[in-house]
Amino acid sequence: MTNIFRTFARRLNSEHGNALIELAVGMTVLTTIILGAAEFGRVAYASIEINDAAHAGAAYAAESRTYAADTANANTAATKDAPDVSGVTATTTYWCKCSNGSASTCAATDCSTSRIIEYVTVTTTGTVNPMIYVPGLPHTYTINGSAVMRVEQ
């Protein structure tokens, strides 16, 4: 029985296989870092796409007063600009302000000493599902984008 313990003790003190263990640990860490970077890149890409979609909707609506009032088509322009992100929704808001800084309801009589400046705001929302779920992190990421543009007059 003593021989078995001596053999076992010699094998524990031996350096055979240390490189294999170091390789296994190193590859696990490296793989985790690469997968994390890829996932971060996917979420960053989706964020850029959601913000660009908001900009596209606002650009459509800011072309003229007619387009600014057409919120349905501005929302469509925004949602079609982000095909790689699932569940994209858009909300368009048309609002006005007087050139002297006072509030306006977009009525011609609101700005008696100045002129009306029209704006459009498009807010977009989309969801990204992670490729690999990590316990403790959310199952989906919700990404928001927003763009404000002055309507051409």
C-alpha positions as CSV (number, residue, x, y, z in Angstrom):
1,M,0.0,0.0,0.0
2,T,2.9,2.3,0.7
3,N,4.2,1.9,-2.9
4,I,0.9,3.2,-4.2
5,F,1.2,6.3,-2.1
6,R,4.8,6.9,-3.2
7,T,3.9,6.4,-6.8
8,F,1.0,8.8,-6.5
9,A,3.2,11.4,-4.6
10,R,5.8,11.2,-7.3
11,R,3.2,11.8,-10.1
12,L,1.8,14.8,-8.3
13,N,5.3,16.3,-8.0
14,S,6.1,15.5,-11.6
15,E,5.9,18.3,-14.2
16,H,4.5,16.1,-16.9
17,G,1.2,17.5,-18.1
18,N,1.6,21.0,-16.7
19,A,1.8,22.4,-20.3
20,L,-1.5,20.6,-21.1
21,I,-3.2,22.1,-18.1
22,E,-1.9,25.6,-18.9
23,L,-3.0,25.2,-22.5
24,A,-6.5,24.2,-21.3
25,V,-6.9,27.1,-18.9
26,G,-5.4,29.6,-21.4
27,M,-7.7,28.4,-24.3
28,T,-10.8,28.6,-22.0
29,V,-9.9,32.2,-21.1
30,L,-9.1,33.2,-24.7
31,T,-12.3,31.6,-26.0
32,T,-14.3,33.5,-23.4
33,I,-12.7,36.8,-24.3
34,I,-13.3,36.2,-28.1
35,L,-16.9,35.3,-27.6
36,G,-17.5,38.3,-25.3
37,A,-15.9,40.6,-27.9
38,A,-18.1,39.2,-30.6
39,E,-21.2,39.6,-28.5
40,F,-20.2,43.2,-27.6
41,G,-19.7,43.9,-31.3
42,R,-23.1,42.6,-32.2
43,V,-24.8,44.8,-29.6
44,A,-22.8,47.8,-30.7
45,Y,-23.7,47.2,-34.4
46,A,-27.4,46.9,-33.4
47,S,-27.2,50.2,-31.5
48,I,-25.7,51.9,-34.5
49,E,-28.4,50.5,-36.8
50,I,-31.2,51.6,-34.4
51,N,-29.8,55.2,-34.2
52,D,-29.4,55.3,-38.0
53,A,-33.0,54.1,-38.4
54,A,-34.1,57.0,-36.2
55,H,-32.1,59.4,-38.3
56,A,-33.6,58.0,-41.6
57,G,-37.1,58.4,-40.2
58,A,-36.3,62.0,-39.2
59,A,-34.7,62.8,-42.5
60,Y,-37.8,61.6,-44.3
61,A,-40.1,63.6,-42.1
62,A,-37.9,66.7,-42.2
63,E,-38.2,67.1,-46.0
64,S,-41.3,69.2,-45.9
65,R,-44.3,70.1,-43.8
66,T,-46.3,67.5,-45.7
67,Y,-43.9,64.7,-44.8
68,A,-43.5,65.9,-41.2
69,A,-47.3,65.5,-40.6
70,D,-47.1,62.0,-42.3
71,T,-45.9,60.2,-39.2
72,A,-47.0,56.8,-40.5
73,N,-44.6,56.9,-43.4
74,A,-41.8,58.4,-41.3
75,N,-42.2,55.4,-38.9
76,T,-42.1,53.0,-41.9
77,A,-38.9,54.7,-43.2
78,A,-37.3,54.2,-39.8
79,T,-38.3,50.6,-39.3
80,K,-37.2,49.6,-42.8
81,D,-33.8,51.1,-42.2
82,A,-32.9,48.5,-39.5
83,P,-33.5,45.1,-41.1
84,D,-30.9,43.3,-39.0
85,V,-32.5,44.1,-35.7
86,S,-35.6,42.3,-34.5
87,G,-38.7,44.0,-33.2
88,V,-37.9,47.5,-34.4
89,T,-40.6,50.1,-33.6
90,A,-40.6,53.8,-34.3
91,T,-42.6,56.8,-33.0
92,T,-42.6,60.1,-34.7
93,T,-43.5,63.4,-33.0
94,Y,-44.1,66.6,-34.9
95,W,-43.7,69.8,-32.8
96,C,-43.1,73.5,-33.1
97,K,-41.4,76.4,-31.4
98,C,-41.3,80.1,-32.0
99,S,-38.0,81.6,-33.3
100,N,-37.8,83.8,-30.2
101,G,-37.8,80.6,-28.0
102,S,-41.3,80.6,-26.7
103,A,-43.6,77.6,-27.0
104,S,-45.9,77.0,-29.9
105,T,-48.8,74.7,-30.7
106,C,-48.0,75.0,-34.4
107,A,-50.8,77.5,-34.9
108,A,-50.1,80.5,-37.1
109,T,-51.2,82.9,-34.4
110,D,-48.8,81.5,-31.7
111,C,-45.7,83.5,-32.8
112,S,-46.9,87.1,-33.3
113,T,-43.5,88.7,-33.1
114,S,-41.4,85.8,-34.6
115,R,-41.9,82.9,-36.9
116,I,-42.7,79.3,-36.3
117,I,-39.9,76.7,-36.5
118,E,-41.1,73.1,-37.0
119,Y,-39.3,70.0,-35.7
120,V,-39.7,66.3,-36.0
121,T,-38.5,63.7,-33.4
122,V,-38.2,60.0,-34.3
123,T,-37.6,57.5,-31.5
124,T,-36.7,53.9,-32.3
125,T,-36.5,50.8,-30.2
126,G,-35.2,47.3,-31.1
127,T,-34.2,44.1,-29.3
128,V,-31.1,42.0,-29.6
129,N,-30.9,38.4,-28.4
130,P,-27.5,37.2,-27.2
131,M,-25.9,34.3,-29.2
132,I,-24.8,32.7,-25.9
133,Y,-26.7,33.3,-22.7
134,V,-24.6,34.0,-19.7
135,P,-26.3,33.6,-16.3
136,G,-26.7,36.9,-14.6
137,L,-27.0,38.9,-17.9
138,P,-30.4,39.7,-19.5
139,H,-31.9,37.3,-22.1
140,T,-32.6,40.2,-24.4
141,Y,-31.1,43.7,-24.8
142,T,-33.4,46.6,-25.6
143,I,-31.8,49.4,-27.6
144,N,-33.2,52.9,-28.1
145,G,-32.4,55.5,-30.7
146,S,-33.5,59.1,-31.2
147,A,-33.1,61.8,-33.8
148,V,-34.4,65.4,-33.9
149,M,-34.4,67.4,-37.1
150,R,-35.7,70.8,-38.2
151,V,-38.4,70.6,-40.9
152,E,-37.4,72.4,-44.1
153,Q,-39.7,75.4,-44.8
